[in-house]
Amino acid sequence: MFTRTRVQNGSLQIKGRKKGRHIWEFRYYETDGHGERQRRAATVGTRQEYPTASAARRSPVVQAILLRLNAEQPGAAAGTTEFGAVIARYEQEEMPERYSTRAAYRSYINNQIRPRWAHTPLSAVKPMAVEDWLRGLDLAPKTKSHVRSLMHTIFQCAERWELTNKNPIKLVRVRGGTKRLKTPRVLAPQQFESLLGLLREPYRTMVLVAGCLGLRVSEILALQWSDFDFPALTLLVQRSIVHGRVGDVKTEYSRDSVPLDPALAEVLVEHKKRSLPTSERWLFASPVTGKPYHQEEIQKNHIRKAGVAVGIGGDIGWHTFRHSYRSWLDDTGAPLSVQKELMRHASIQTTMNIYGKAMTDSKRLAHGRVVEMVLKSNKLKETVGENRSMAAIGS
């Protein structure tokens, strides 16, 4: 006997509160782990946010719940499901745990994807329409590429949930999506030294760690004294902090031990004597909060101001030191395989392409050596000299 699965639509009610604005509440039934139907309720938002029941029903909260509840019969919903419902379910079930990644994805969804595509049926999302839309966004090509990748991921979820059998974003191109509009800034060691001279503690030690180890600022702020093995002269990088939230490192390759030079270890031991003791044993805890500093304020109020004061300019930031570290590794003649390990990159292409800007002095020196080899013959030098004399006479 054929049993028909009911499509659940739930119900919306306005719920009053003693304090604050009235809210919409969505009520529905859900089968628990014992197979019994249980009544559930979820807060949708205020009446100011959703003036009508129709608007509340199209909210991300309601759409995500309905998509999940009716997942057993996706065929009926596939033709009419709006992309906004898929986005909402993705936000509830699939968002990355790392705070900085979640924050970036939420920004792309709320500022770009949802305003344009939320009320578009899945079947109406076409490659060329998405490509034209991306082309018209006032964003850097690399950011457009990130938006495109996120839409691709959300459509992959829709495929897995059997709401569609194709991913139109596969065909969408973003020209120049892998190119930088601005060449990353790289400091010479002398410039870095001058910058350090104008920074007070603990910012000076933070920047010194950035320049000597090439760590990301989120990793520097998350350092704890237990991460160091001073007898073995090693440091285990294993966490990050973004906007005060402790999380995992960027990738699995970022979680690794790095060598600690004795001179740098000595600087850190001295820093430990004057650092604020905390229960978590943070290296760089604010005396005001007892928690790690926020990176933006240090960059704005200390690093960039020091850069202007020493004549480097105000366009430097935390990642400038990571790019400089990679450049200095290259300047020492370190093999690319070693550079990749020290940078803790998953791919050597990242080390070469994104962080592969050599220092100007290094290029000039290499160029000079090539010229010296070419002109090492006295006869060739004389020929070049004669050609220069003739050119001078002709002018």
N, C-alpha and C positions, 0 to 999 in steps of 0.2 A: 504493500500500500504506500502510495506516494504521500509524504508529509511536506507540506508547504511551510517554508520558513518565513515568519512574519518580518516585515520591514518595520523597524522601530523609528518613530519620529519624535518621541518624547513630548514634553509640554513645558511651556514657559509661564512663569508667574512673577508678578512684581512683589518683592518682599520689602516691607518697611523696616527701618532701623531706628532705635532710640536716638542715636546720634549719627549724623551724616546723611548722605543722599540715599534714596530708595534704589534698590538694585534689582536686576533681572536674575531669576534663579531657574536653571534648567533641570527638570526632573525626568528621570528615565529608570528603566529596569535593566539589571545586569545579572547574568548567571554567575554564581560564585563557584569556588572550587569543588563544591559538593553537588553541583548541578541544580541548585535552588535559585530561584529568581529573587533578587534583592532590590529594594528601592534605593536609588541613589539621587543625589542632588549636587549641582555644581554652580558656583557663582559665575555669571557671565560678565557683568559689568553694570555700571550705573545707567539710569534713564537718560542722563545727559550724553553718555557715550552712544547709547542705542535708543533713540526716541521712540521707536516702534518695535512691536514683536517681530516683525519681518526682518528688521535690521539686526535684532538680537539673535535671530535664528541663523543669520549669515555670519555671525561672529566666529572667529577662529576657535573659541572654546567649544561651541555647539557643533561646528562642522567637524572638528577632530573627534568628538565623542561619537557622533552618528556614523562617521566613516569606520570607526573601530567596531561599533556595535553591529553594523550591517556588513561586516567583512565576509561573512559566510556566503553571501550572495552578491559578489561584486559585479556579476554580469549585468544585473539590473541597474546598478548605479554607475557603471563605467561610462555610459554615454552621456550622462548628465552631471557627473561629478565635476565641480569647479576646482581649478588649480589651488584656490585658496584653502579648500578643505584638506588637500594633500599637504600643503605647506603647514597647516595647523597640526596635523597628525605628526608630521616630521618634527616639528618643534617639541611636541610632547614626548615622542618616543625615540628619536634618532639624533638629536643634537649632540655634538661632541661634549665630553665632560670638561675639557680644558677651558678655563674661564676666558682666556683671551680669544680663543677660537670661537667660543659661543657668542662672545660680545661682537666679534666681527661679522659672524653669520646673521645675528639678529639685526645688525645695522643694514646689511645688504637686503634682508627680507623686508624690513620695515620702511626703508628709504627708497628702494628700487623695485624689488620683485613684486611685493604685495600690492602697492598702489596701481601697478600696470596690469597684473595678471590674475589677481585674486578671484575675479568674477568671470574668468574665461574658462569654458569647459575644456577638459583635457584634450578632447579631440580637436579643438579649435586652436591649440598652440602649435603654430607652424614654424619650421626652421627659418624661413626668410623673414617672417614677421619679427621673430626674436632677434635675428641678426640686424635688421634695420633699426630696431629699438635700441639695441646695444650701441650701434654706431652713433645714434643721436644723443646718447647720454654724455653729460659733461663730466667725464671721469677719465683718469689715466688709462691707457690700454691695459696695463697690468691689472688694474682694479676691475675693468670690464671683464677680463679673463676670469677673475675670481667669482664675479657674479654669474657668469656663464657656467663655471664649474659647479657652483652650488645648485643652480637650476638642474643641471645634469644629474647631480646626486639625488635631488628630490624626485626627479622622474624615475630614477632607478628604484626608489622606494615604491613609487606608484606601480611599477612593473611587478615588483615582488608582492605587492598587495593585490595583484591581479585586477587593477583598475584600468590598465592599458597594456597593449602588447608591443608597444614601440616607444622609443625615446627620441623625440624629434631634436633634442639638443645635441645629439651626436653629430648632426650635420651643420651645426652652427659654428661659424668661424669668427675669430676676433683678430683682426690684423694688428700685428705688432704687440700681441698680448704678452709675449715673453721679453719684450724690450723695455729698458728703462728710459724714461724721458730725461733723467738727469744722471750723469756719471757720479758714482759714489765718491765722496771725498776721502782722500788718503793723506795722512800726515807724515812728514819726515820725522825721524827720531828727535831732531833738534827742536822741531815745533812742539812735539809732545812734551819734551822736557820743559820748554818755556811755559806751556799751559799748566803743567803740574806746579810750577813755582808760584802761581797765583791762586791756587785752590787751597782752602783750609780743610782741616780734618773734620769729619771723616771722608769728605768728598775726594780729597787727594788720594787716599788709599783705595777708594772705590775705583777711581779712574786708573790708578796704577795696576790694579788687578785686571781691569778691562784691557789695558795695553799689553800686559805681560802674559796673559792667558787667553785673550780673545773671547772671553765669556760674554754671553748676552746679558744685558742689564737685568733682565728678569731672573737670571741665574745668580748674578752677583748679590742682589738684594735678598735672595733666599738662602744664602750660605749660612751654615751653622758650624760651630767649632768642631762638632763631632764628625763633620765631613772631611776633616784634615787628618792625615797620618804624618805628623812631622818627622818622626824617626825614619819613615820610609820615603819621605819627601813626595807625597802624592796627595791629590785632592779628588774626591768622588763627587761629581756633579750629578745631583739626583732630584732636584725640585726647582720650581720657579715661583715667582710672585708677580702678579699683575694687579695693580690697583688694590693692593692689600690682601688679595686672595691667593692663598697657597695652592699650587697645583703641580701637575706633573711637568716634566721637561717637554720641549717642543716635539721631539721624536724619540724613538727608542735608541737611536744612535747618539742622541745628545746625552743620554745617561751613560757616563763613562768616567774612568779615572784619567786625570791629566797629571803630568810631571810638575813638580814644584822645585824651582831653582832655590838653592840655599840662600841666596841674597834676598829673594822675594819672601822666603819663609821667615827670614830674620825681620823683615819689615812687618809681616803679619803678627809675629810674636810681640813686637813692640806695640802694635795696634791693640792687641788683646789686653794689654796692661791698662790702657786708657778707655777701652770700650765699655759701654753700659752692660752690666750683667743682667741677663733675663733668664727666665725658666726654660725658654726654648733655645737659649744659647746662640742668638742671632749675632752675626758679625757686625752688622750695621743696623742697630736699633736706635730709633729716635728717642732722645731723652724726654720728649713730651708725651709720647704714646707708649713707649716701650716696645713698639712694633717696627718692622722694617720701613724705611723711607719710601716715598713715592717718587718714581723715576722722573716724571715730567717736571716737577718743581726743581729738582737738582739740575736738570738739563737747562731749563729756562733761566734760573736765577744765579747759577754758578758757572756751569761749563761754557755756555755761549757768551756770557759776559766776560769771562776770562779769555775766551778766544778773540773777542773784539779788542780787549786791552793789550794783548800781545801781538796784534796785527794779523792773526790767522783768519779772522772773520767770524761772523755769528751764525754760519750755516753748518756748524759741526754739532754732532749729537752722540749719543751712546753708541750707535752702530758705526760711527766713524772709526771708533777704536777697534772694532772687530775687523772692519775692512783694512785698517792700517796694520793690524797684527798679521793678517794673511799676506799683505804686501811685504812686510818685514821678513816673514818666513821665506818668501820667494827670494828676497834679497840675500839671504844667507846661503842660498843654494840648496835648501832642503828639498829632497825628492817630493814629488806631488803626492805620493802615497803617504808620506809622513805628514805632509800638510793636511791632507784629508782627515787623518786620524786626530791631529791636534785641533782641527776645526770642528771635529765630531760631525762630519757630514755623512749622509747616507750614500751619496754619489760623488764621485770625483769630478763629474761634470759641474756640479754646484760649486765646488772649490775653484774650478778653472774659469767658468763662465760668469758667475755672479761676483765672486771675490777675486777675480784674476787681474786686477789692475796693478801693473808694476809701477814703482816709484819713478818719477821723472829723472832723478839722478841716476838710477840704475839703468834706465833706457839710454841715457846719454853716455854712460860709461860703456855699455855694451856696444853702442853705435861707434864710439871712439875706438874700441878694440878691433872692430871689423874694418874700419877705415885704416887703422894702423897695419893690419895684415895686408890689405889691398895695396897700400902705398909703401910697403917695406922695401921694395926695390928702388934703389937710388935713381935708376934710369927712369922709372915711372914717375917718381917725384919730380925729376927735372922736366919731364914732358908736361906734367900738370902745371908746373911753374911757368913754362914757356907759353902755354895756352892762356894762362891768366894774364901774362904780360901783353900778349897780342890783343886780348879782349880789352885791356885798359887803353892801349894805343888806339884801337878802333873806336872806342867811345869818346 
